[in-house]
């Protein structure tokens, strides 16, 4: 149907920490080798909750990009850009807002959760309520069909799928659609056209899902079709209308729990984070003062690794042999907490050395980062403009 395209973004909160690295960035580096990837700084999203602190955004954006590049995001493989530098995000947000039921937005799980967690902020704003619409626009404006998420985030993506579905239902009514679809079938060539008709009939008359997938694969491989004809044939295949905005699918990823220094989820706002590119002495001090199993009051007290935040770091940084050493040493009081922490300290410092080395050239010459992002914004905007031309046309806004 559409090119396999992955989109993901982060709010610009400044320097990245180990939670960002193991929770998302390592996966981004892997995905860029498999798919067309777009990664963006969600600066407008930052304003939905921190609209009274705009001065922090600019500096945070550039610090974040340096970390992305330092961990291995390759601008030759992935498009790196800033949300607000592609105004089509805002245009599609506005237009999707015209069809987004308020009830859909109010039932988003994070809507009330965030209001409770950020009780010190006034979040009774139009921007905060409409956050999911902008999130949908971020994805749909690039016709991205895959979004990397953890199991707990799948429900967030469902609203985006519902918006795409509603948009296609309302605006996929193309004049002469069936005639244009039949004309597009002929462009497949006689052999593939016949096969398409057979598969379409098998799906629509018998509900044959295998036939549907086979037809989709065939259309994906039909390089001679224009984008509009391809969209029509996908819609005609499923008995629906033209698909203008594809429904994005969750790209499930395992995200290891990275505890902060106090055992809570690692977050800069909690003051419990270990940053990327942190100095070895600082890393050593932070890990050595991390909370441990409260049952180990004295060196001679046995402990339970599962009750200790340091154990979660061992599961990320230590091999099976090292983990077995921790399990035995902790439960029998054979090792002390500082002794247990040292391998984690050594592993974090070793992991960060190449990251710091890659970051140095961008710190020495910040113009390198700005040039990469400028190119990325230009590429992203071209993709967004293609989508918006179709959106304006079907919404009756392409007149002069």
C-alpha positions as CSV (number, residue, x, y, z in Angstrom):
1,X,0.0,0.0,0.0
2,X,2.5,2.6,1.2
3,X,6.2,2.4,1.8
4,X,7.1,0.9,5.2
5,X,7.7,4.1,7.1
6,X,8.4,4.4,10.8
7,X,7.8,7.6,12.8
8,X,8.7,8.4,16.4
9,X,9.5,11.5,18.4
10,X,10.5,12.9,21.8
11,X,9.7,16.0,23.6
12,X,12.8,18.2,23.9
13,X,13.7,17.9,27.6
14,X,17.4,18.4,27.1
15,X,20.1,15.8,27.7
16,X,19.1,12.2,27.2
17,X,19.5,9.7,30.0
18,X,19.8,5.9,30.3
19,X,16.1,5.5,30.3
20,X,15.8,7.2,26.9
21,X,18.8,5.2,25.5
22,X,17.6,1.7,26.5
23,X,13.9,2.5,26.2
24,X,13.9,4.0,22.8
25,X,17.1,5.2,21.2
26,X,18.8,1.8,20.9
27,X,15.7,0.5,19.1
28,X,15.7,3.6,16.8
29,X,19.3,2.8,15.7
30,X,18.2,-0.7,14.8
31,X,15.1,0.3,13.0
32,X,16.9,2.8,10.7
33,X,18.7,-0.2,9.2
34,X,15.4,-1.9,8.3
35,X,12.9,0.8,7.4
36,X,12.5,4.4,6.2
37,X,12.6,6.2,9.5
38,X,11.6,9.7,10.6
39,X,12.6,10.9,14.1
40,X,11.5,14.3,15.4
41,X,11.8,16.8,18.2
42,X,8.2,17.3,19.4
43,X,8.6,20.9,20.5
44,X,4.9,21.8,20.1
45,X,4.0,18.9,22.3
46,X,6.3,20.3,25.0
47,X,4.1,23.4,25.0
48,X,0.9,21.4,25.7
49,X,2.1,21.0,29.3
50,X,4.9,23.5,29.7
51,X,3.5,26.5,27.8
52,X,4.8,28.8,30.5
53,X,8.5,27.7,30.0
54,X,9.2,28.3,26.3
55,X,12.8,29.5,27.0
56,X,13.9,26.0,27.8
57,X,12.9,24.5,24.4
58,X,15.5,25.8,22.0
59,X,18.5,24.7,24.1
60,X,16.9,21.4,24.9
61,X,16.3,20.6,21.2
62,X,20.0,20.9,20.3
63,X,21.2,19.0,23.3
64,X,18.8,16.2,22.5
65,X,19.9,16.0,18.9
66,X,23.5,15.8,19.9
67,X,22.7,12.8,22.0
68,X,20.7,11.2,19.2
69,X,23.6,11.5,16.8
70,X,26.1,10.3,19.4
71,X,24.2,7.1,20.1
72,X,24.2,6.2,16.4
73,X,21.2,7.8,14.7
74,X,22.5,8.2,11.2
75,X,21.2,11.1,9.2
76,X,22.0,9.2,6.0
77,X,19.6,6.5,7.1
78,X,17.0,8.4,9.1
79,X,15.3,11.8,8.7
80,X,15.9,13.9,11.8
81,X,13.8,17.1,12.1
82,X,11.9,19.5,14.3
83,X,8.1,19.4,14.5
84,X,7.5,23.1,14.4
85,X,9.7,23.5,11.4
86,X,7.2,21.6,9.3
87,X,4.0,23.7,9.5
88,X,2.0,21.0,7.8
89,X,1.8,19.3,11.2
90,X,-0.2,22.2,12.5
91,X,-2.4,22.3,9.4
92,X,-3.3,18.7,9.6
93,X,-3.9,19.0,13.4
94,X,-6.4,21.8,12.7
95,X,-8.2,19.8,10.0
96,X,-8.3,16.6,12.0
97,X,-9.6,18.6,14.9
98,X,-12.7,19.4,12.8
99,X,-13.7,15.7,12.8
100,X,-12.3,14.6,16.2
101,X,-15.2,13.9,18.7
102,X,-14.5,15.5,22.1
103,X,-15.5,12.3,23.8
104,X,-12.7,10.4,22.1
105,X,-10.2,12.9,23.5
106,X,-11.5,12.8,27.0
107,X,-11.3,9.0,27.2
108,X,-7.6,8.9,26.3
109,X,-6.0,7.2,29.4
110,X,-3.2,9.7,29.8
111,X,-5.7,12.7,29.8
112,X,-6.7,12.3,33.4
113,X,-3.5,10.6,34.5
114,X,-1.4,13.6,33.4
115,X,-3.7,16.1,35.0
116,X,-3.3,14.2,38.3
117,X,0.5,13.8,38.0
118,X,1.0,17.4,37.0
119,X,-1.5,18.9,39.5
120,X,0.7,21.9,39.9
121,X,0.0,23.0,36.3
122,X,-3.2,24.3,34.8
123,X,-3.9,21.7,32.1
124,X,-7.5,22.7,31.4
125,X,-6.4,24.0,28.0
126,X,-7.5,23.4,24.5
127,X,-4.0,22.4,23.6
128,X,-3.7,19.7,26.3
129,X,-7.1,18.2,25.4
130,X,-6.2,18.2,21.7
131,X,-2.8,16.6,22.3
132,X,-3.9,13.3,20.8
133,X,-5.1,15.0,17.6
134,X,-1.7,16.6,17.1
135,X,-0.1,13.2,17.9
136,X,-2.2,11.8,15.1
137,X,-1.3,14.5,12.7
138,X,2.4,13.9,13.4
139,X,2.0,10.3,12.2
140,X,-0.6,10.7,9.5
141,X,1.0,13.6,7.8
142,X,3.9,11.3,6.7
143,X,1.6,8.4,6.1
144,X,3.8,6.4,8.5
145,X,2.4,2.9,8.8
146,X,4.5,1.8,11.8
147,X,5.0,3.4,15.2
148,X,7.4,1.8,17.7
149,X,5.6,1.4,21.0
150,X,5.7,-0.7,24.1
151,X,2.8,-2.9,25.2
152,X,1.4,-0.2,27.5
153,X,1.2,2.4,24.7
154,X,-0.8,0.4,22.1
155,X,-4.0,2.0,23.3
156,X,-2.7,5.5,22.6
157,X,-2.2,4.6,19.0
158,X,-5.7,3.3,18.6
159,X,-7.1,6.9,18.6
160,X,-4.8,7.7,15.7
161,X,-6.2,4.7,13.8
162,X,-9.7,5.8,14.6
163,X,-9.0,9.3,13.3
164,X,-7.5,7.9,10.1
165,X,-10.5,5.6,9.7
166,X,-13.0,8.4,10.3
167,X,-11.2,10.7,7.9
168,X,-11.1,8.1,5.1
169,X,-14.8,7.4,5.7
170,X,-15.8,11.0,5.4
171,X,-13.5,12.1,2.6
172,X,-12.7,9.0,0.6
173,X,-15.8,9.6,-1.5
174,X,-14.1,10.2,-4.8
175,X,-16.3,11.1,-7.8
176,X,-16.3,8.1,-10.2
177,X,-14.3,6.0,-7.8
178,X,-15.4,2.6,-9.1
179,X,-14.7,3.6,-12.7
180,X,-11.3,4.9,-11.8
181,X,-10.5,1.8,-9.8
182,X,-11.4,-0.5,-12.8
183,X,-9.2,1.7,-15.0
184,X,-6.4,1.2,-12.5
185,X,-6.9,-2.6,-12.6
186,X,-6.1,-2.6,-16.3
187,X,-2.8,-0.9,-15.6
188,X,-1.7,-3.9,-13.7
189,X,-1.5,-5.9,-16.9
190,X,-3.8,-8.7,-18.0
191,X,-2.3,-11.5,-15.8
192,X,-2.1,-9.5,-12.6
193,X,-5.4,-7.8,-13.3
194,X,-7.1,-11.2,-13.5
195,X,-5.3,-12.3,-10.3
196,X,-6.4,-9.1,-8.5
197,X,-10.1,-9.7,-9.4
198,X,-9.9,-13.3,-8.2
199,X,-8.3,-12.3,-4.9
200,X,-10.8,-9.5,-4.4
201,X,-13.7,-11.8,-5.0
202,X,-12.3,-14.4,-2.6
203,X,-12.0,-11.8,0.2
204,X,-15.3,-10.0,-0.4
205,X,-17.4,-13.1,-1.0
206,X,-15.7,-15.6,1.4
207,X,-13.8,-13.4,3.8
208,X,-10.6,-15.0,2.8
209,X,-7.9,-13.1,4.7
210,X,-5.1,-14.9,2.9
211,X,-6.5,-13.6,-0.3
212,X,-6.6,-10.1,1.1
213,X,-2.9,-10.3,2.1
214,X,-1.9,-11.8,-1.2
215,X,-3.6,-9.0,-3.1
216,X,-1.9,-6.4,-0.9
217,X,1.5,-7.9,-1.5
218,X,0.8,-7.9,-5.3
219,X,-0.1,-4.2,-5.2
220,X,3.0,-3.4,-3.1
221,X,5.1,-4.9,-5.9
222,X,3.3,-3.2,-8.7
223,X,5.9,-0.5,-9.3
224,X,4.2,1.0,-12.4
225,X,1.1,2.3,-10.5
226,X,0.7,5.9,-9.6
227,X,0.1,6.6,-5.9
228,X,-3.5,7.6,-6.5
229,X,-4.3,4.4,-8.4
230,X,-2.6,2.3,-5.8
231,X,-4.7,3.9,-3.0
232,X,-7.9,3.3,-5.1
233,X,-7.1,-0.3,-5.6
234,X,-6.5,-0.9,-1.9
235,X,-9.8,0.7,-1.2
236,X,-11.6,-1.2,-3.9
237,X,-10.0,-4.4,-2.7
238,X,-11.6,-4.1,0.7
239,X,-14.9,-2.8,-0.5
240,X,-14.2,0.6,1.1
241,X,-13.5,4.0,-0.3
242,X,-10.2,5.5,-1.2
243,X,-7.6,5.3,1.6
244,X,-6.1,8.8,1.9
245,X,-4.5,8.3,5.4
246,X,-3.3,4.8,6.2
247,X,-4.0,3.4,9.7
248,X,-0.6,3.1,11.5
249,X,0.2,-0.2,13.1
250,X,2.1,-0.6,16.5
251,X,5.6,-1.8,16.1
252,X,5.9,-3.6,19.4
253,X,9.2,-3.3,21.1
254,X,10.6,-4.6,24.4
255,X,11.5,-1.7,26.6
256,X,13.6,-2.8,29.7
257,X,12.7,-1.1,32.9
258,X,15.5,1.4,33.7
259,X,15.3,2.5,37.4
260,X,16.3,5.8,38.6
261,X,18.6,6.4,41.6
262,X,15.6,6.2,43.9
263,X,14.0,3.1,42.3
264,X,11.3,5.1,40.5
265,X,11.2,5.3,36.7
266,X,14.3,7.2,35.6
267,X,13.3,10.8,34.8
268,X,15.1,14.2,34.9
269,X,12.0,15.7,36.5
270,X,12.5,13.3,39.4
271,X,16.2,14.2,39.7
272,X,17.1,10.5,39.6
273,X,18.7,10.2,36.2
274,X,22.1,9.1,34.9
275,X,22.7,11.2,31.8
276,X,24.3,10.1,28.6
277,X,27.8,11.6,28.3
278,X,28.1,11.9,32.0
279,X,31.5,12.0,33.6
280,X,32.8,8.7,35.1
281,X,33.2,10.3,38.5
282,X,29.6,11.5,38.5
283,X,28.3,8.1,37.3
284,X,30.4,6.4,40.1
285,X,29.0,8.7,42.8
286,X,25.4,8.3,41.6
287,X,25.4,4.5,41.4
288,X,27.3,4.1,44.7
289,X,24.6,6.1,46.4
290,X,21.6,4.3,44.8
291,X,19.0,2.9,47.0
292,X,19.2,-0.9,47.6
293,X,17.1,-3.6,49.2
294,X,15.9,-1.9,52.5
295,X,16.3,-5.3,54.3
296,X,20.1,-5.0,53.9
297,X,20.7,-2.6,56.8
298,X,24.1,-4.2,57.6
299,X,26.7,-5.8,55.4
300,X,25.9,-9.2,57.0
301,X,22.2,-9.0,56.3
302,X,21.0,-11.1,53.3
303,X,18.9,-9.4,50.7
304,X,16.6,-10.0,47.8
305,X,17.8,-8.8,44.4
306,X,14.3,-8.4,43.0
307,X,13.6,-5.7,45.7
308,X,16.8,-3.7,44.7
309,X,16.8,-1.2,41.9
310,X,20.5,-2.1,41.2
311,X,19.3,-5.6,40.1
312,X,17.3,-4.0,37.2
313,X,20.5,-2.4,36.0
314,X,22.3,-5.8,36.3
315,X,19.6,-7.3,34.0
316,X,20.6,-4.7,31.4
317,X,24.4,-4.6,31.8
318,X,25.4,-8.0,33.2
319,X,25.7,-11.4,31.5
320,X,24.2,-14.5,33.0
321,X,27.3,-15.4,34.9
322,X,27.5,-12.0,36.6
323,X,23.7,-12.1,37.4
324,X,24.2,-15.5,39.0
325,X,27.0,-14.0,41.1
326,X,24.7,-11.2,42.2
327,X,21.9,-13.5,43.1
328,X,24.1,-15.8,45.2
329,X,26.1,-13.0,46.8
330,X,23.1,-10.9,47.7
331,X,20.9,-13.7,49.1
332,X,23.7,-15.1,51.2
333,X,25.3,-11.8,52.2
334,X,28.4,-13.0,50.5
335,X,28.9,-9.6,48.8
336,X,28.2,-6.1,50.0
337,X,26.1,-3.5,48.1
338,X,29.0,-1.5,47.0
339,X,30.7,-4.6,45.6
340,X,27.5,-5.5,43.8
341,X,27.3,-2.0,42.2
342,X,30.9,-1.8,40.9
343,X,30.3,-4.0,37.8
344,X,27.3,-1.8,36.8
345,X,29.4,1.3,37.2
346,X,32.1,-0.2,35.0
347,X,29.6,-1.2,32.4
348,X,27.9,2.2,32.2
349,X,31.2,4.0,31.9
350,X,32.4,1.7,29.2
351,X,29.1,2.1,27.3
352,X,29.3,5.8,27.4
353,X,32.9,6.2,26.1
354,X,32.1,5.8,22.4
355,X,29.0,7.9,22.8
356,X,31.1,10.8,24.3
357,X,33.6,10.4,21.5
358,X,30.9,10.7,18.7
359,X,29.4,13.6,20.4
360,X,32.6,15.6,20.6
361,X,32.6,16.8,17.0
362,X,29.1,18.2,17.4
363,X,30.1,20.0,20.6
364,X,33.1,21.4,18.9
365,X,31.1,22.5,15.8
366,X,27.4,23.0,16.6
367,X,26.8,24.1,13.0
368,X,27.1,20.4,12.0
369,X,24.0,19.5,14.0
370,X,22.1,22.5,12.6
371,X,22.9,21.5,9.0
372,X,21.8,17.9,9.6
373,X,18.5,19.1,11.1
374,X,17.9,21.7,8.3
375,X,18.3,18.9,5.7
376,X,16.0,16.7,7.7
377,X,13.3,19.4,8.0
378,X,13.4,19.9,4.2
379,X,13.0,16.2,3.5
380,X,10.2,15.9,6.1
381,X,8.4,18.8,4.7
382,X,8.4,17.4,1.1
383,X,6.7,14.3,2.4
384,X,4.2,16.3,4.5
385,X,3.4,18.5,1.5
386,X,2.5,15.4,-0.6
387,X,0.0,14.3,2.0
388,X,-1.5,17.7,2.5
389,X,-2.1,18.2,-1.2
390,X,-4.4,15.1,-1.1
391,X,-6.0,16.1,2.2
392,X,-6.9,19.6,0.9
393,X,-8.3,18.2,-2.3
394,X,-10.6,15.7,-0.7
395,X,-11.7,18.3,1.9
396,X,-12.6,20.8,-0.8
397,X,-9.8,23.2,0.0
398,X,-7.8,23.0,-3.2
399,X,-9.7,25.7,-5.0
400,X,-8.1,29.0,-6.2
